[in-house]
């Protein structure tokens, strides 16, 4: 919702919002994978 308001108000271009979403999703996925690897290799 916030992303749409930022685009409508002219504060960001749609590509800025899309890029931010992709970076956020990639970071979440990497964090989740790292957590699984760490927990799997616990002594």
C-alpha positions in Angstrom: 0.0 0.0 0.0 2.8 2.4 0.9 4.5 1.7 -2.4 1.4 2.7 -4.4 1.1 6.0 -2.4 4.8 6.8 -3.0 4.3 6.3 -6.8 1.1 8.3 -6.9 2.6 11.2 -5.0 5.6 11.3 -7.3 8.1 10.5 -4.6 9.3 7.4 -6.5 9.2 5.9 -10.0 7.5 2.5 -10.3 10.9 1.0 -11.2 12.2 2.2 -7.8 9.4 0.4 -6.0 9.8 -2.8 -8.0 13.5 -2.8 -7.5 13.1 -2.3 -3.8 10.6 -5.2 -3.7 12.9 -7.5 -5.5 15.8 -6.6 -3.2 13.7 -7.1 -0.1 12.4 -10.5 -1.3 15.9 -11.7 -2.2 17.2 -10.6 1.2 14.4 -12.5 2.9 15.1 -15.6 0.9 18.8 -15.5 1.6 18.2 -15.0 5.3 15.8 -17.9 5.4 18.3 -20.2 3.6 21.2 -19.2 5.8 19.1 -19.9 8.9 18.2 -23.4 7.6 21.9 -24.1 6.9 23.0 -22.9 10.3 20.4 -25.0 12.1 21.1 -28.0 10.0 24.8 -28.0 10.8 24.4 -27.3 14.6 26.4 -29.7 16.8 
